[in-house]
Amino acid sequence: MSNSIPAEVGMDGPQHEPVLLRELLEAAAPKEGEYWIDGTFGFGGHAAALLERGARVLAMDRDPEAEQRAALLRVTWGERLSFVRGNFAEMEAAAAGIGWDSVDGVVLDLGISSGQLDDPSRGFSFRWDAPLDMRMDPAGPVTAGDLLQELGEEDLARLFLVAARPGESRRLARAVVRARERGCLQTTGDFVTAIGAARPSRGRIHPATRAFLALRMAVNDELGSLERALPAALRLLSSGGRLAVISFQSEEDRRAKHFLREHLLRGAEGPSGAQESPEPEEGFVRQARFLPSEEESLRNPRARSARLRVGWKKTKEDL
Ligand SMILES: C[S@@+](CC[C@H](N)C(=O)[O-])C[C@H]1O[C@@H](n2cnc3c(N)ncnc32)[C@H](O)[C@@H]1O
C-alpha cells in the first residue's frame, strides 16, 4: 500500500510541469544524436527536454489527445519526434515500425496527466460527478463502470488491495456490491457516496483517493502494462542505454525496483550481484533512486510522492 499519497495521485504537476526533470537529465544524461523512447508523452514535457538535448524521440501515449499535442510539437522538432499511439508495453513493435532496432534510453512517467485528471468528462477525479469511465484510451475495452458492475465481491476486494489495506479493501467491495444491488452506482458521485467517502477528509488525503486510484489502475491494467514494458525496454536498450521510471504509487515503484535489482549483472553493486548462475548476457551495471528536491515538492505538491529509478544497461561483453 502506498505510504505517501498526495491529494490525487499519478499525475504530472500544475502547468504540466514535468516531474523530476532535472534529476532525469542529470542521471540519464541524454545526448545529441541518441535514440530515446518516451512511453508516456502526456503534455510532452520530458520529451521536449530530450529533444532540446539533441536526441531523437519516439513518443507513445494511449490517449488520442496526447497525439494531437505531439503533432503540434512536431512543428518545432520535425522528424526528430515520432509519435505512436498505443500502450508502452508495445514499445518494441512501435520502435520497429519506425525502423529502430535499439535505443539509448527509455523513460516512463507513470500514471495520468493533470490534463486527464482535470477533464471532468474522463471520470478520473472525485471532484466532479462524471461517468464512471477512467480509460486512458477512450476506445479501451473496459470502463470503471463495467468493473464495478461486473466483478464479484472478492475480485473487487482484490482490485482495491493495490491501494488500500485488506480490511478497507473488503469494506469498499461490500459497499460497491450493496450500491449496485440498490441500482445506484452510475457515476463517480454515486461511487463516492457508495464507499462512504462523501464525508469531508480529516487529513491531507481525501477518503476516495485510494479507491479511485485502484479502480483507475485496474481499468487501464497499469501494473500489467508496466510488467510487460520493463523487459521490453531492457531488450531494446543498447549497451550503455538507460531505463528511467518515474512512479507515484508504491506498487509501481516496487516493481521497477525489483526489476532493476533482478537484472543487476553479476559483479555489479547490490544484492543481486551475487546471484546464482546462469550468467545473463545483459543487464544493469548500476541502478539508483532519486526523490524530488524539497524545492520541487514545495513548488509542485503533486511531485511529493514521485520516485525516479534509473538503471544503466550493459551487455556482458562490454563489462
Ligand atoms: C504522468 S503523464 C506523463 C507526463 C509527461 N511526462 C509530460 O512531461 O507531460 C502520463 C501519461 O502517460 C500515459 N500513459 C500511462 N500509461 C500508459 C501506457 N501503458 N501506455 C501508453 N501511455 C500511457 C497517460 O495517458 C498520460 O498521458
The ligand as an ORCA input file, in Angstrom:
! r2SCAN-3c Opt
* xyz 0 1
  C       2.143     11.447    -15.863
  S       1.647     11.646    -17.521
  C       3.154     11.950    -18.387
  C       3.531     13.394    -18.452
  C       4.681     13.669    -19.378
  N       5.889     13.008    -18.941
  C       4.901     15.159    -19.532
  O       6.010     15.624    -19.256
  O       3.974     15.854    -19.953
  C       1.345     10.001    -18.034
  C       0.883      9.852    -19.473
  O       1.177      8.528    -19.851
  C       0.076      7.956    -20.482
  N       0.150      6.526    -20.167
  C       0.038      5.942    -18.960
  N       0.192      4.607    -19.061
  C       0.439      4.355    -20.366
  C       0.709      3.165    -21.105
  N       0.719      1.948    -20.531
  N       0.969      3.287    -22.425
  C       0.959      4.497    -23.033
  N       0.677      5.650    -22.395
  C       0.429      5.583    -21.075
  C      -1.136      8.650    -19.946
  O      -2.184      8.640    -20.916
  C      -0.593     10.064    -19.696
  O      -0.797     10.885    -20.817
*
